Structures are given as C-alpha cells and as structure tokens.
Amino acid sequence: MAEIDRFLPLLMQHEEEGLLCPVLSHGKVHFMWIKHSNLYRILVLKAAAVVCIVQVFTEYFKELEEESIQDNFVVVYELLDELMDFGFPQTTDSKILQEYITQEGAKLEVGKSKVPTTVTNAVSWRSEGIKYKKNEVFIDVIESINVLVNANGSVMSSDIVGSIKLKTMLSGMPELRLGLNDRVLFGLTGRDKGKTVVMEDVKFHQCVRLSRFDSDRTISFIPPDGESELMSYRINTHVKPLIWIESVIEKFSHSRVEIMVKAKGQFKKQSVANNVEVRVPVPSDADSPKFKTSTGQAKYVPEKNMVVWTIKSFPGGKEFLMRAHFGLPSVENNELEGKPPVTVKFEIPYFTVSGIQVRYMKIIEKSGYQALPWVRYITQSGDYQLRTNV
C-alpha cells in the first residue's frame, strides 16, 4: 500500500512531460494501469515478479511476444490467477503450473474438479509419486569470470559469479544434503585446513531450508524434479585473466592497417579451454581482409566491425598468434570511433577458479534406495574485456 501512494504523482509527472504510457516504473516497482470511467485499475509488480512472469510465459509459449500473448490470452489470465493471490506471488514454478493449466486451455468438468496436490502440499515445487528405474543426481558447478583489464595491462576489476545447477532423477520424496568447502562452515567446526572459499550474495532455490543453513551451513533440501538452479553466489576476489591477450595495431596513412594478436593460456597445463573466441575491433571502413593464424580460424564480421578468431581447443600454458591485414580506402578520422576493447569467450571444463568443491552429497529417502551423484565443474567467460591503447 505504501507503493500505491507513489502512483498518482508519478502519473501527473509523466503527463506533464508528455511521456504517458501504460507501464510506469519507480525504482524496482512497476505500475501497469488503465483508466475506465474515472477509475484507475492498477497492477503493481516488483522487478523480481516481472522476471518470474516472463520465465513462466516463456515456458508456456516458447517465444514471448505480442502475438503469442494475443493467441494465448485465456491461458495468460489463468496463469496470472495462479501466480498471484491478493497481490502476493504464490505458485511460480512452471513445472507445477503445467500440471493443471495446459496450453489447450482450461476444461471445466462439473463434479470432477480436483485441486492439485502440489498446491496444498508443503513441498509445492515437487509432485508426489515420482518414480525412476535408475536414481541419479547430476550437479553442475558453473562459474563465470568477469574481468576488466586496462590498456596498461592492470586488472581494474574482477569477480566470479557462480551457480550450482541440478538435474534430479530421483524417486519419491528424497532429502538431499550438500556439503561445500565453505570457509564459514570450516570455521564453525574448527577445521580450517585445506582450501576454502568465501561466498557472498548467496541466493537459494525455495526448496533449501534457510534456517538450517543459517545455523550450521548445511544445504538441506527436497529437490524439484528435473532441472533447477539450487543456488547462486558471488566471490569478490582478484582474478588472474585465464586467457591473456596482447594486441598491436599499426595504421599506415589511411591506406592499410595491420593487426597482431597474441593469446596465452594462463591456467594449468592439464586443463583445456574449448570454443575460444577472441573478438578484436577494427575500423568501420576496413576492407580486403587477409589472415594468418598459428592455430584456429579468423574471419571478418563487417556488421560488427570486428575480427573473430576461433580456437576450438586451447591447452593451458600454450601461446598462439593471429595476424590480420586490412585496407583502409577512406580518409575517415578513426579517432572519433573510440577504442572498443578486445573481448574473449571461452569454456574450461573440469576446472574452477575459486577452488569451490562439492565435498559430499547425501541422499536420504524412506524406501532406502541407492542413488548416484555426479559432479561436473565448468569455468566460462562472463564480461571479459581487455582494453587497448590503439
């Protein structure tokens, strides 16, 4: 109710500025409104709720656009009715919603209505009676590295954004307990030996018992069926760039430009980076490209004014070279174009920069079946930029 008081002043402000539209935003709150017979009807949404609705609609309609909303407006009304109750988010898991709202629309059968068990169940994200012939859990620890290196080669900012994703194929209602090499946990138990990590901004799936985590750092939960993101975290630490880029660009009196790029893998030799892409900016009027690479392939992407050097397999400790030659037919002042950074994309399997480890995964189910947990580690590039002098 405190937020709704901000609507009318915001509406009057937009009217005066001539910027009136059916969606108004104030901070993290969005007002969707219509006026009918001098009465304002307003839907108040927080940013998190908007993201949730987008995810659910995308699961249902695949492509979320104006036409898909028009074609499925009956389903949209039903979804909104289930997603929100008196303005509060309720059932937001698309797998649960699909149990009783189908794309064909609601089919009302008198005397046969049935409330899905997941709505009244304390574990609303998981259905009862799930059965698998082979019980397994796949755990993916995925870390993205964000790095910004200035033109002098100094790391200006860096951090690691991680997530732990599950693919659960377990029968019944199992309880899972996940153990990580968390420094706070080791401090609580008096075991400071070994490599530990400090996680910040930790966010959990609703299935995790937060009170248990707060008391003894145990990640205890009954998992959703299928794929889900169990948790996300951030590690604010100095990260050494895993793939180091040096570039030299020579311009010759607006007649041609020559580019030399050296890429070096600064990670352990036992690991291999896959599908590496080094994206090097070039002047907008460049043409007649010629390339020479010690490995991989380079191609010119004129619509993005860049050269993309692709290396399928990049072992740690290795160093590769790429040379490019372009003609510059015009006499444009290239200084006006600015100096876009070199960006890098890559993925390194079986490797984490932070050193986070899954120490154990216990699976407890009343029927007593045996289940296999599988763990995989992946490091990939996030916002990975290296600025250049030229």
N, C-alpha and C positions, 0 to 999 in steps of 0.2 A: 504493500500500500504506500510505502514511502516513495517508491519509484514512480507511481502513477501521478503524484503531485508535480512531477517534472514535465509531464506531457504537454499541458496547455502552454506554459511559457516557451517550450521548445517549438510547438506548432506555430505560435504567433511570431517567433523569431524567423522561422523558415518562410512564413507568409510575407513578412516584410522584405526579406531578401529575394523573394520570387523563386525559391528553391523547394517548393512544396512537393512532396512525393508520398506514396502510401506507406513507406517504411522510414521511420526516423530513428536515429541512434544517439544514445547518450552514454558515453563510457562503454561498458560491457553489456548494456541493456538496449534492446531493440523494441520499438513500438510499431506494430502493424495495425493500421486503423482504417476505418471507413466511417462516413457520416451519413446518417439516414434520419430524416425528419428532425433535424437539430439534435440528434442523439449520436454521440461518438461511441463506436464499438471498437475496443482496443484489445489486441493480443500482445501481452508483454512477455518477451523472451530474453533470457540471458544468452551470452555467446556460446556457452557450453551446450545449452539446449538446442541452439541452431545447428551446431556441429552434429549433435546426436540425431536430429531430424533428417539432416542431409544424408547421414550414413544409412539410416533405415530406408529412406526413399530410394537411395541408390541400390540397396539390396533388392528392393522390390521391382524397380523399373529399369535397372541397368544403366540407362542414360537419363540423367536428371536434367530436364529442360522443360520449356513451356509446353511443348506439345505432349510430352509424357505425363505432365500434371493434368492437362485437359482430358487426355484419353482415360485417365485413371482417377478422376475426381472423387468417385464413390469410395474407392479404396483409400484415398488420401483422407477423407472425412473419418473413416473408420479407424485409420491409424492414429490420427490426431486424438480421437476419442480415447484410445487405449494408452497412448503415450503420456497424456496429461490428465490429471484428476484434480479439480479445484485449483488449477494453476501450478501443480507440482508434478515433476516427472515421475512416472510410475514404471510400467514395463517398457524398457528401452532396448532390449536385446532382440534383434531381428529374427534370430532362430526361434525364440519363444513366440513372437508375434505371428510367425508363419504357421504356427500350429492351429490357429483359429481364425486368421484373416488370410484368405487366398487371393490371388490376382483375379480370379473369376468373379470376385465379389461375394458379399455375404448372402447365404441361403438360409432364410428363416424357416424353420420347420417347427410348427406348433407342437408343444408337448415333448420335443426332443432336444431342447436347448440344454447344453452342458457347459459348465464353467471349466476351462482347462485347469488341470491340477497345478500347473506352473504358476498360475495367477495367485492361488491361495497358499501355495507351498512356500515354506520359509526359504527354500533354495529356488528362487524364481528363475534363475538362469540355467537350470538343468531339469530335464524331464526325468520321470521315474521309468523304470523298466527297460533301460538301455542295455543291450546285450551285444557282445563281440566274441567271435571264436578265439581271437588272439588279442590279449590285452597288452597295449603298448602306450607309452607316452614319449613324444618327441619334443625336446627342449632346444630352442634356438636362442643363443645369446648373441644379439646383433648390436654392434657398436659403430656409430658414425663419428668420424673425426671432423671437427670444424677448425680450420687453420687460416690465419691471415698473416702472410709474410710481406714485409715492406720491401722497397726496392734495394735496400742495403743488405738484405738477407736476414734481418732480425724478425723473430716471431712476435707480432704485435698482440695477437690474441689467439687463444686455443682452448678448446674444451672437448669433452667426449659426451655424446648423448647415446644412451644405451636403452635397449628394451629386451625383455625376456618373453618370447612367444612360445605358446604351447600348441601341439596338435595331440589332443587327448582321444584315445580309442580304448576306453575302459568301461566295463560293465558295472551296472548297479549304481550305488552312491558312494564312491570311494572318497576317503580323506587323504590328501597329499600334504607332505611336509617337505619343504625345500630348504636346503642349507647352503649359504654362500660364505665366501671368505670375507665377511663383513667385519671391519675393524671395531665397530661398536660392540658387536657380539663377542668378539675375542676379548675385548676389554672387560665385558661383564663376567665372562667365565674365567678371567685371569690367564688366558692363553694368548700372549702377544707374539708368539713365534710364527714364523712363516710370513708370506706376502699377503697383506690385507689391503682392502680398498675402502675409501670413504665415499659413500654415495650421498648425493644431495638431490633435492627436489624429487623425492621418490613418490611415485603415484602407482596405486594398485588397482586391479580389477575389483569390482564389488564383491567377488567371491572370497577375497582374503579377509581373515579375521584380524582387524586392525588392533583390537585390544591385546591380542596375543603377541602381535609384532611389537607393540609399544612396551610390553612388559619384559619379553625375553628375546626379541628379534627373530622369533620363529615365524616363517612364512607358511601358515597353515590354511588350507582351503579345500573346498569341494569344487572341482573344476567344471567349467562349461564343457559340453560335448563338442568335439571337433576343434577348429582353430580359434585361438583367442590370444590377446596380449595380456599376460599376467601382471606385468609391471614395467614401468619405465623409470629412468634415473638419469642424472647428470653428474659428471665428475669434472670439477673445475681444476684443471691441472695443466702444467706446461707440457705440451705435446711436441715431440720432435717430428718434423714432417717426414712421413714414411717414404714418400717419393719426392725427391728434391729436384727442382727444375732450375737450370741456368739457361738464359736466352740472350743472344746477341743479335741485334738488328742493325744492319747497315743500309743507309739510303744514299743513292748516288744521283744527286742533282735532278730529282724528279724523273729519272729515266728508268731506274730499276731499284729493287730492294732485295737484299739477301738476309735470310734468317737462319740462325744456327741454334738449335735447342739440344741441350744435354739433359738426360733424365737418369737419375741414380736411385736405386732402391736402398733405403736406409733402414731396412728391417732385417731380421735374422735370415741367414742363408738357407735354412731348412724350409722357409715359407715361400710361397709364390703368389704374386698378385695376378688376378685374372681380369681380362677385358679392360685393360688400362686405356684411358682416353686422355691425351694431352691436347688442350684446346688453346691455340695460340692466335691472338688477334692480329689482323693485317689491315693495311689502309683500305678504305672503301673503294678506291679507284684501281686497285691492283688487278692485273690480268696475266694471262700466259703463264700459269704456274708450272714449275718443274721441281721435282722432289728427289731426294736421295736419302735413304734410311739404312741404318745398320741392322735394324730388325723392324718388323711390323709394316704397316702401310699408312701413308699420309694422303689426305685428299683435301681439296679446297671446297669450302662451303660458302659461296658468294653471298647468299641471302643473309648470312650471319657474320660476314666479314671475318672469317677465321679459317685456320688450318686445323684439322682434326687428325692427330697422329694416334693410330690404334695399335696397341700391342696386346695380343691375346694372352701371352704368358710372360710375366716379368719376375724372374727369381730375385730374391733378396741379395744385396751386395753387388748386383750387376749394374753396368752403365751402358746407355745406348745413345746414339746420335741421330738427329734428323736435320737435313739441310733443305731449305726451300728458296727458290728464286722466282721473283715476280717482276713483271714490267709495270711501270707507272706512267701511263700515257698522258695524263693530265698534269696541270701545274697547280693542283689544289694545295691549300695550306693545311697540311695534315695536322698541324699543331692544334687546330680548332676541334679535332675529333676526340681529343682526350687520350688517355692511356689506359685502356681496359686491361685488367690483369689476366695472366695465364691461369686457367682453371684445370683441375685434374679430377678424373673419375676413376675409381678402382674398387676392387673387392678382394680381400685376402681371407680365404677360408682357414679354419683351424687355428685362429690367431686372435688375441685380444690385446689392445694397447694397455688397457687399465690393469690387466692381470686378474680380472674377476674370474672366479671359478665356481662351478657347481660342485659342492663338496659331497652332497648326498641328496637323494630323492626317495623318501619313504612313501609307500603306497599301502594304505590300510583299507580293507573292505570286509564286511561282515562274513561274506562267503569264503574268505581266506584264499582267493586265487593268487597266483604268482603273476606279476607284471614286469615288463622290461622297460626301464627308462633309457632313452638315447639322447645324448647331448652333442650339440654342434655349436662351434664358435665361428663367428664371421665378423670381420672388420671391413668397413667400407668408407668411402669418402662422403662427407657431408658438404658443407660450404667450404671448399678447399681452394684458396686463391693465393697466387704469388704475383705481387706487383712487379712491374719492370721499369727501368729507367728511360726506355726509349719507346 
